[in-house]
Amino acid sequence: MSEVANSTYTIEFSEDGKGKSTADFEEYDPVVKKSKPTIPGAQNVEIFEEEVKEDRLSDLPECLIHHILSFMDTRPAVRTCVLSKRWRYFWISVPDLNFCSKSFRRLISFKRFVDGVLSHHGSSRVGNLTFYRFGVEWATDRSQFQKVIEYAASRGVENIDVDFSAKSRKSSEVPYIQIPFSLFKCQSLKALKLKSCYVCTKYNFQFETLTSLHLVRFKLSSADADCLDPFASLAKFFGFKTLTILHLKSLTLSYKGTDCLDPFASCINLKNLHLSRIICKSDKNPIVIVISPPQLSNLTLEYSFLNCKLMVSAPQLTSFSYLDSPNHCFFEFKVPCLRDLIIDVDYGWLNGLAKSFQKRKREEALYDLVKLFQGLHNAENVTLTSRVVSVLVETAVWKKYECSPFCELKCLKLGLGMELTCKSNIENLDNVAAFFRNGSRSAEVKILNT
């Protein structure tokens, strides 16, 4: 940079207040020391002038520099203040705050850094807040977490991403951090991601502007949860009516006294739903769970132990991905607009069975798989991963069916794993492809190396 070329600047930080030169705040107005100017030798003048001309980064508009810094963690963004006088205070006006404790060797240094940034950050608004806090001693950070949320909420934050994947000293169990009350008062919020958090019963607010919600290992106490409909408890705190994106992962929901649920009926604007590792427990087995948001267009079910009958009644659904183990639920579909289908069923458990049982179990698994295909018969673009294809190739049950379950097939993608590369399996793969195409001769078949 032009100013850096003429003068050398150094910045001093202290991690523990004892003068070690790792990035942290002292009072967090960084101490900048200026050394004597250095004059390049005559033979290097042309090279020097050319390098100065090539310093295009400093010539960028401030708004563009702020945009670039917003993609960085706040710690390296702060460090850019040593580049030149012009860069000294750029980080103060960056509207995004990205805190991550992994870039610090000690958690006390991370806490001091966060406090220093909040006391010096001069932006009138905070667009995005990321707060990743890892390690132990999580309980001591609750007050600071509340302070960070209050700061961002007071400046109209729109996107918050929080991860408290800390471990307790006493056990390997991941503890949960309580969501501060100030978060629920933030009416500018549009997207929220919470990992390893829980909510208090006292909060009765609902977000009016929230459109995207991701909950991972989110906890509801027994006092908070409605045993008849636990999803209603989530809707109580977050307000499902405005959501267009909902991603739930690693949640356990217990039901009592009911045999049919329609948990997403209030999600009238929901378009993308992703359920991953959801466990449902009920005193009535199996129960019926209905997925029926009227505007739902994308649905993903991933390793969810629902143990129920799952009815998908979504008139606008165009894309469905099923990534799971077999026999966890029974399906009924009403999806007239379905176009894209991805099936990836894990049959690895079959390898642990005695060989005398493997053949029968594979045939049973394939019958269930074909039933799943038949329920999704109007899919146009179908992708079957190598784990599914391997079962189709090794089991000839599909030959008992006269025609393909996909009557409107346009494109079929078959995953080809290492176990399918022998000559006999390749021949069987051709037969499998021909089976699926017999309902639509014009369908395109693609073999994918996975």
N, C-alpha and C positions, 0 to 999 in steps of 0.2 A: 504494500500500500504506500502511497506517496509520502504520507507523514511518517510512516514507520521507517521508510528508507532513509530519511534524514535524521531521525532521532530514535533511540531505543527506549521502550517503556517496559517496566516490570511491575507486576502486581503481586502484592503480598497477602496471603490468606493464612489462617491458622485453623487447624482441625480441633485442637484441644486447648487452645489458649496458651500454649507453651512454645509457639513460634515455629511449629513444623509447617513445611511448605506444601500443604495439601489444601484443596479448594474448600473453603468455608468462609464464614463471615467472622471478622473481628467485631466491627460495629456495623458493618457492611456498607460503608462508603469506601470502596477499595482504595488502598494507598497506592498512588501512582508516582513512581520516581522517574525523573527524566535524566538521561545521561547526556554527555556531550555529543554534539552532532558529529557524524562521521562523513568525511568527504571522499567519494570514490576516486581512485587513481585516474589519471588522464586517459590511459589506454582502455578504461572500462566505462568512459562517459557514455558512449553510444549504447552499450549494453544496458547501462543504468537507465538512460532515458527511455529505451524501448520497454524495460520492465515497468517503469512508471506508467507508460501509456497503456500497458496491458492490465493495469489494475482496474478492471471493469466492475468489480464487486462494490467498491466504495462509490462508484458513480451511479449505482442503482437508486431509484427513488426510495424514500424511507418506508413507504407502505409496502413495497416489494421486499425490502430487507426484513421488515417485521413479519411478513408472510413466511419467509425462509426460516427465521428464528423460531416461528411457532411450531415447526416440525421437530425441533430439538428438545431434549430434556432441558429444564431450566438451568441446571448446573453448567453445562457447556455453553449455553446461551449467555450466562453471566460472564463467562471467561472471555467472550469476544470483546469485552471492554478494553482489553490490552492491545487491540489491533491498531488503534489510532485515537486521536482526540475525538474525531467524529463518532466513533463507535463506543465511546466510553459509557454513554447512557442509553444506548439503543435498547438494551435488555429491559430497562425500567418501563418502557412503554409498549412492550410486547403484550398483546391481549390474552395470550394463552399461557397457563401455568402447568408445567409438567414435572411433577415431583416423583422421584423413584429412589428408594433407599438402597437399591443394589449398587449404585455408583459410589457408595460410601462404605468405608471399612468399618466404621463404628456408627451405631444408631444415634448416639448423642450428637455426632457431627451432623447427621441428617436433620435432627430436630433443630439445631442451631441455624442451619442453613435455611430451613423453611421459615423460621421466625424472622430471620434477617431479610429474606425476600419480601415477606408480607409487610414489613415495616418500611421498605424502600420502594416497593412497586408503585409506580406512579400512574399506571393506566386508569382511565376513567371507567373502563369496563373489562370484564373477564369473559371471553367467548367460550373457552374450553378449559376445564380443570381435570387433570389426571393426578391421582394420588395413589401411588403403589407403595405400600408399607409392608416389608417382609422382615423375618427374623423373629426374635423373642421379645419379652418385656412389652408386649402389646398393650397391657392395661395402662401403662404410664402415658400413652399417647392419646387417650380419649379426649382430653381437654384440648390438645393441639388440633386434632381432627375437627372438633367442633369449631375451633377458631378459623381453620381453613375454609370450612363450609360457610360459615357466617360471612367471611370476607368475600368469597366468590358470589354468594347469594345477594349481597348488598351491591354488587357491581353487575347484576343482570346476566349471570352465567347461563349459557344455553345447553352446554354438554358437560356432564360429569361422569368420570370413570374412576371407580374406587376399587382397590384390591387390597384386602387385609389377610393375605395368606400367611399368617404368622403361626408359629408353633409354641405351645406351652412348654415351659421348662419341665413340668412334672410329667408330661405324657406327650405322645405323638399326635394327640388330637388337635385339630385346628380350631382355635377359639373364634368366637364371633364378636364383632364390634357393633355397639348400638348406634343406629342412625340418629344423628342429632336433630332436634326439633326444628332448627333453622332450615334444614333441607326441605321440609314440607311446606314452609312458607315461601319458597322460591317459585314464584309464578311465571318466571321467564324460562324455566327449564323445558327443553324439548327432547333431550336424549339422556338416559340415565343407565349406568352399568354399575351394579353392586355385586361384590364377591366377598363371601364370608362376613355377612352383616345380619343384624336382626332389628326388628322394629318394636317400639314400645306401645302398649295398649292405649296410652293417653292421647295418641295422635289421631285426630279425626279429620285431618285435612285431605283433600284430593287435588292432584295436579290438574289444572285446566288446560295446559298447553303441551303436556307430555305426549310425544308421538312414538318414541322408541324406548323400550324397557328390556334390559338384560339382567336377569337374576341368576347368580351362580352360588350354590350353597347358601341360599337365603333361608333364614330360620324364623318360624312362627312358634311362639310358646303356646302351650295348651290353653292358656287363658285367651290368647289372641285368635286362635284358629276356630273356625266354625266346623264342628265335626260333621255336619251334614253336607257342607260344601266348602272345603278349604280354599278353593280358588276364589270364592266370594270374599274371603278374608284378604287375599291379595288385592282384589279389586277395591276393597274398602280403603286401603292405604294409598294405592297408586292410581286408581281411576282408569278402568280399562276402556271406557267409551271413546277416548281420544286417540288410543294407540293404533298405529299402522304396522308396527313391528313389535313382536313379543318373542323373547328367547328365554326359556327356562331350562336350567341345567342343575342336576344333582339336588333334586328336591324330593322329600318324602311326604306324601299326603295321606292321612288316615281318614277313612269315612266310617260313619256309623248310622245304621237305621235307614239306609237308602239303597236302592238297587238301580237307579238311573240318574245320570248327571249330564247336564249340558253346561260345562263350566265357562265356555267362551261365548255364550249367547249375548252377553252385554257388549261384546267387542264388535260393535257395528261398523267400525272403520278399519278393522284389522285386515291386512293384506299378506303379511309374512308371519308365519308361526313356526317356531323351532322348539321341539321338545326333546331334551337329551337327558338320559339317565334319570327319568322320573319313575319313582316307585309309588304305587298305589296299594294301600292296604284297606281292606273292608271286612266287616263282620258278615257280609253277604257276598258269596263268591260263586260265579263271577258276577260282577256288576256291569252295567252298560254305561259307557262314556261316549257322549255325542260331541263331535267337532262340527260346528255349524255356523261359523261367522259368515254373514251374507256376502262380504266382499273379499274373502280369503282367496288369494291367487297362488301362494307358495306354501307348501307344508313339508316339514322335515321331521321324521320320527327316528331318533337315534338311540339305540341301546336303552330303551325304556321298559321297565318291568311292570307293565300295566296289569297283566293277569286279568283281562276282562274282555268283553265284547266291545270293539271300537267301531262306532258308526261315523263315517265321514260323509256329511251331507253339505257339500259346498258347491253351489251352482256356478261360481266364478273360478274355481280351482283349475289352474293350467299346469302346475308343476308339483310333482310329489316325489319325495326321496325317502326310501325306507332302508335304514342302515341298522340292522338289529340281529338278534339271535332268534331262531325259529320258536314257534309254539308259545309265545308270550301273550298273544291275544288273537281273537277271532275278528275278522273284518267284515264290514258291509259298506259298500261305496255307492254314493250318488254324486258322481262328478262328471257331468255331461260335457264340460269344456276341457277336459284333461288333454294335454299335448305331450308334455315331457315327463318321463318316468325313469327313475334310477333305483335299482334294486341291488342291495349288497347284504346278503344274509350270511352270517358266520356259522359255518358247519364244522368248525374245528373240534367241537365237543365229540363228534362222531369218532375221531381217531382214538379217543380214550376208551372206547367200547371194545369188547371181545369181538373178534372177527366174525363169529357166528351170529352176532346181533347187528353188525354194521350194515349188511345188505338190507335187512328188513327196515332198519331205522332210516337208511337213506331213501328207501322207497316211500316211507311214510312222510319224510320231510319233503320229498318231491311232490307228493300229492297235495300237501299244504301249499307249496309254492305255486303250483298250477292253479289252485283255487284263488290265490292272491292275484295271479295274472288275469283270471277270468273276471274278477271284480273290477279290473282296470282295463277292460277289453278295448276301450276307445282311445288308448294312448297312441300317439303318432310317432314319437321319438323315444325309443326304449334303450336303456343302457343296463346291461347285466355285467357285474364285475366278475373277475376270475374265480372268486369263491363260489358264486352261483353257477357259473359255466362248468366248473369242475364236477359239480353234482349232476348236472344235466348230462355231461359226457359219460360219466361213470355209471349212470343208472338209466336204463332204457324204458322206464315207465312211461315217459312222454310219448313213446311209439303207440301206446294204447289210445291216444287221442287222435281223432280223424283230422282235425284242422287246428290251425294256430289260434290261441286265445285272443290274439290282437288282430281284430278285423279291419282296422284302419291304419295299419303299420306303414310308415314311410321310411324310417331309418332305424336300423338295429345295430347297436354297438356291443360287441362281445369282448370281454376282457380275457386275455391270454396270459396265464401265469406260467412259471417254469415247469410246473407239473403237467402241463398240457402240450408240451413240445414234442413228445414222441409221436411216431408215425400213426399208431393206432388211434391215439386221442385226436390227432388232426383230422383223420377220416371221420371219427364220430362227431367232431365239431362241425364238419360240413353237413352232416345229417341233422344236427341240431339247428343250424342256420336255415336249412331247407324246410324244417318243420315250422319254424316261426314265419317263414315267408309264404307258406302255402295259402294263407288267408289274403295275401296281398303280393302278387308276383312282381310288382314294380318296386317293392321295398329295397332300399339300399342297405347292404350289410358291410360293416366296418369291423376289422379285427384290431383290438387295442392291446399293445404290449404293456402289461402292468406288473 
